[in-house]
Amino acid sequence: MNKKERFKAIVDWFEKNVPIAETELRYSNAYELLVAVILSAQCTDKRVNQITPAFFNRFPDELSLSAASPDEVFEFIRTCSYPNNKAKHLVGMATVLHHQFKGEVPSTLDDLQKMPGVGRKTANVILSVVFNKPAMAVDTHVFRVSARLGLSTDSKTPLETEKQLIKHIPQLKLPIAHHWLILHGRYVCIARSPKCEACGLKNFCKFYAQIEKNQSKGKL
């Protein structure tokens, strides 16, 4: 199976078996999603969803958040990972969002990355989820799953993986493909003990092929 055939087989399987895939972060507008994605770095969506109701009640928009101190923000997000840095980033993000973008979350990669706490991955999530643009956010799940399936070849960085996925996945399917790969990595192709036997993609997976090969050698 060459790379083109592998991509087609995997995309076709996801389309048939996972027709609906979306972020598990809870939000009601672009500002809220931006906050949630910043909070989600090295933190579970479940934890973020526990934090954000009280956070958005206190900081319902970028103006109220920009007027806060990092110390006050910290008290709302202290149970997530790296709360000190994230508190500073959130206030900085809100300040730039209010003064430079008039409260409107920008729709380009370059503009999004002008805000503190917004790196390429976070920006791509916003482009994909909010604006339905052909962007691919590569987090640890996407990076791992892409490598194991054989969708990314010899990729050493998230950016290299992103470029390979964008090249081979049809543009219209990139927004949902982002969620396919994340959710597959979160619930099936987990880091330490992947559920290979229960995975519907094992017949297309390079990682599983290697496992079978090793098992065959062991029986000789």
C-alpha positions in Angstrom: 0.0 0.0 0.0 1.5 3.3 -1.1 1.0 6.6 0.8 -1.8 7.8 -1.4 -3.7 4.5 -1.0 -3.1 4.6 2.8 -4.5 8.1 3.2 -7.5 7.2 1.1 -8.2 4.0 3.0 -7.9 5.8 6.4 -10.0 8.8 5.4 -12.7 6.5 3.9 -12.8 4.4 7.2 -13.2 7.5 9.3 -15.9 8.9 7.1 -17.8 5.7 7.3 -17.3 4.9 11.0 -16.9 8.4 12.6 -19.1 10.7 10.5 -19.3 13.2 13.3 -16.2 14.3 15.1 -15.8 17.6 16.9 -13.9 19.3 19.7 -14.8 18.1 23.2 -14.1 21.6 24.6 -17.2 23.5 25.6 -17.6 27.0 24.2 -20.3 29.3 22.8 -18.2 31.7 20.7 -14.7 32.2 19.3 -13.4 34.1 22.3 -14.4 31.2 24.6 -12.8 28.6 22.4 -9.6 30.6 22.2 -9.5 30.7 26.0 -10.3 27.0 26.2 -7.6 26.0 23.7 -5.0 28.0 25.5 -5.9 26.3 28.8 -5.9 22.9 27.1 -2.1 22.9 26.5 -0.7 19.9 28.4 -4.1 19.6 30.1 -7.1 17.4 29.5 -10.3 18.8 27.9 -12.2 17.3 30.8 -10.3 19.5 33.2 -10.6 22.6 31.0 -14.4 22.1 30.9 -14.5 22.0 34.7 -12.6 25.3 34.8 -14.3 27.4 32.1 -17.9 27.8 33.4 -16.7 29.9 36.4 -14.0 31.5 34.3 -16.5 32.7 31.6 -19.0 33.9 34.3 -16.3 36.2 35.6 -14.6 37.0 32.3 -17.4 36.8 29.7 -15.4 38.7 27.0 -12.0 40.0 26.2 -12.6 43.4 27.8 -13.2 42.0 31.2 -10.3 39.6 30.9 -7.9 42.3 29.7 -8.8 44.4 32.8 -7.9 41.6 35.2 -4.6 40.9 36.8 -2.8 37.6 36.2 -3.1 36.9 39.9 -6.9 37.1 39.7 -7.0 34.9 36.6 -4.7 32.4 38.3 -7.3 31.7 41.0 -9.8 30.6 38.4 -7.3 28.3 36.5 -5.1 27.1 39.3 -6.1 23.4 38.8 -4.9 23.3 35.2 -1.3 22.7 34.2 1.1 25.7 34.2 -1.5 28.1 35.6 1.0 30.9 36.2 2.1 31.1 32.6 -1.4 30.6 31.3 -2.8 33.4 33.5 -0.2 35.8 32.0 -0.9 34.6 28.5 -4.7 34.9 28.9 -4.5 38.5 30.1 -2.0 39.3 27.3 -4.2 37.6 24.7 -7.3 39.5 25.8 -5.4 42.8 25.7 -4.2 42.4 22.2 -7.6 41.0 21.1 -9.3 44.1 22.5 -6.9 46.8 21.4 -5.6 45.4 18.1 -8.5 43.4 16.8 -11.5 45.2 18.4 -12.6 42.1 20.2 -13.0 40.1 17.0 -11.0 36.9 16.9 -8.8 37.1 13.7 -9.2 34.6 11.0 -5.6 34.3 9.7 -2.6 32.3 11.1 -0.3 35.3 11.3 -2.8 37.5 13.2 -3.8 34.8 15.6 -0.1 34.2 16.5 0.3 37.9 17.4 -1.6 37.2 20.6 0.3 35.9 23.7 -0.2 32.2 24.3 -1.3 31.5 20.8 1.1 29.3 18.9 0.7 27.6 15.6 -1.2 24.7 17.1 -3.7 26.9 18.9 -4.1 29.2 15.9 -4.8 26.2 13.6 -7.5 24.9 16.0 -9.3 28.3 15.8 -8.9 28.4 12.0 -10.3 24.9 11.7 -13.1 24.9 14.3 -14.3 28.5 14.1 -13.6 29.4 10.5 -13.8 25.9 8.9 -10.5 26.6 7.1 -8.3 23.8 5.8 -5.9 23.9 8.7 -4.4 21.0 10.7 -3.5 21.5 14.3 -0.9 18.9 15.4 -1.0 18.1 19.1 0.6 15.1 20.7 -2.3 12.9 19.7 -2.2 13.9 16.0 1.6 13.6 16.0 1.6 10.1 17.5 -1.3 8.7 15.5 -0.1 10.1 12.2 3.3 8.4 12.7 1.9 5.1 13.8 -0.6 4.9 10.9 2.1 5.8 8.4 0.5 9.1 7.4 3.6 11.1 8.4 7.0 9.7 7.2 10.2 10.4 9.1 8.5 13.5 10.7 10.5 15.0 13.6 8.4 18.0 14.3 4.7 18.9 14.5 5.2 21.3 11.6 6.6 18.5 9.4 3.6 16.3 10.3 1.2 19.2 9.6 2.6 19.7 6.1 2.3 16.0 5.2 -1.3 15.8 6.4 -2.3 18.9 4.6 -0.7 17.7 1.4 -2.5 14.4 1.3 -5.9 15.0 3.0 -8.5 16.7 0.8 -8.9 20.3 1.9 -12.6 20.0 2.6 -12.0 17.1 4.9 -9.1 18.7 6.9 -11.3 20.3 9.6 -13.0 17.0 10.6 -9.8 15.0 10.0 -8.2 17.1 12.7 -10.8 15.7 15.2 -10.6 12.2 13.8 -7.0 11.9 14.6 -7.2 13.6 18.0 -10.1 11.5 19.2 -8.5 8.3 17.8 -5.4 9.1 19.8 -7.3 10.0 22.9 -9.4 6.8 23.0 -7.9 4.1 20.8 -4.3 4.8 19.8 -3.3 5.9 23.2 0.4 6.5 24.0 1.4 3.6 26.3 -1.1 0.9 25.6 -2.8 1.3 22.2 -5.9 -0.7 21.7 -4.7 -2.3 18.5 -7.0 -5.3 18.5 -10.1 -3.1 18.8 -8.9 -0.6 16.2 -10.7 -0.6 12.9 -7.6 0.9 11.2 -5.2 -1.9 12.1 -5.2 -3.3 8.6 -3.8 0.0 7.3 -1.5 0.7 10.2 2.3 0.5 9.9 2.7 0.3 13.7 0.4 -2.7 13.9 2.1 -4.3 10.9 5.4 -4.1 12.8 3.7 -5.7 15.9 2.5 -8.6 13.8 5.9 -8.9 12.2 7.6 -9.1 15.6 5.1 -11.6 16.8 5.7 -13.8 13.8 9.5 -13.7 14.4 8.9 -14.7 18.0 7.0 -17.9 16.9 9.9 -19.1 14.7 
